[in-house]
Amino acid sequence: MRILSFIILALWLMALVRTIVNLLLVPRLKREMPRETPLVSVIIPARDEANIIGRTVRAMLAQTYPNLEVVVVNDRSVDATGEILHAIDDARLVVVSGEEPPAGWLGKPWALHQGARRARGELLLFVDADVQYSPDAVAAAVARLERSGLAMTALFPRFELHGFWEHIAMPNMAVFAFSLMPLWIGNRTRLRLMAAGGGPGNLVKRSEYEAAGGHEALKDAVVDDVALARLIRRGGHGTEFVRADDGFVSLRMYHGAREIIDGFTKNMFSVFGRNYVAVTIILIVTLAGNVLPLVLALTGDRIAIATLVVTSLTRLILFASLRYRLDNAIFGNVPMVLIWTFILLRSTWRTGIRRQLHWRGRTYDASGTRFGAD
């Protein structure tokens, strides 16, 4: 047990170092206008988004970037999404009446595919319907892509958190990205497994997007945004993960525990390759690395106490940088791990054993889906 405690402490020390290095070396967007201003097509899939789509689209149309169109795919919405879109009077807004996905396609990749076919831009910006952009965000993203010389820039947003469960569960995405992944190395390599993307914003050059196969190559991808970054890298091009959380891009991804659980149930098993052995190993390592030190610390084990100190310090540094609640940095780790353990088990049961993927009123055969581009 003592050897295991030392191993866990060493892993958390590495996570601490990785967090600090990522926060220092992962680039941030800057408020600037690019030298060139090619047409940017913002592509937004919208299925029953009446509560937010008007705000999202108007924010895009208020961008300071001078050469832009907004393509919204109304994905068979049964609420007022269509009426809200048609009430917005702006020549730069294109509303596409989406068709039902063909056999073999998931709904979101199909909607993005329809939007990309309608778009005219040299640059394509794929954005989820619930993401809010400040007026200078698109200009800053294009400037970053221009300066990097890469094919794609992925934007990391500020997550808006409300209520107990959002504050507990949602920071796991940042913990995974900044504390577990070597993002700064990922930005400096073209390895597909280290590619990062996200629904808050994938800005990609159209030529590289089409050469890689576009969303037709991702028609069965459950996590299509990360899959797009891998697809671009598979074509031999570079991608980059950039922080846009400093007043550029914000997102309240889910509202409360039920939406969080349902939202991630659809894809967590796919994240681990739909592999039961991998899921078992992840569960054991996660619980041993996060719950065991707390249990041993209650017995007075000094190594376990040191591990809790390092864990809290890692989370405090990350949460302070991302402006999350600091009390949750100290007290929220074990509850966060437990809720995500439940989500992973639920995802494995529903999409693995039962082979059913439910999302946005549609049901798919989960056995025919995958994480993304191989």
Sequence and secondary structure as in RCSB ss.txt:
>XXXX:A:sequence
MRILSFIILALWLMALVRTIVNLLLVPRLKREMPRETPLVSVIIPARDEANIIGRTVRAMLAQTYPNLEVVVVND
RSVDATGEILHAIDDARLVVVSGEEPPAGWLGKPWALHQGARRARGELLLFVDADVQYSPDAVAAAVARLERSGL
AMTALFPRFELHGFWEHIAMPNMAVFAFSLMPLWIGNRTRLRLMAAGGGPGNLVKRSEYEAAGGHEALKDAVVDD
VALARLIRRGGHGTEFVRADDGFVSLRMYHGAREIIDGFTKNMFSVFGRNYVAVTIILIVTLAGNVLPLVLALTG
DRIAIATLVVTSLTRLILFASLRYRLDNAIFGNVPMVLIWTFILLRSTWRTGIRRQLHWRGRTYDASGTRFGAD
>XXXX:A:secstr
 HHHHHHHHHHHHHHHHHHHHHHHHS B  S   S    EEEEEEESS TTTHHHHHHHHHT S SSEEEEEEE 
S SSSHHHHHHT   TTEEEEE     TT  HHHHHHHHHHHH   SEEEE  TTEEE TTHHHHHHHHHHHHT 
SEEEEE EE   HHHHHHHTHHHHIIIIIIS HHHHTT   GGG    TT EEEEHHHHHHTTGGGGGTTBSSHH
HHHHHHHHHTT  EEEEE TTTTEEE    HHHHHHHHHHTTHHHHTTT HHHHHHHHHHHHHHHTHHHHHHTTT
 HHHHHHHHHHHHHHHHHHHHHT  HHHHHH HHHHHHHHHHHHHHHIIIIIIS EEEETTEEEEGGG BSS  
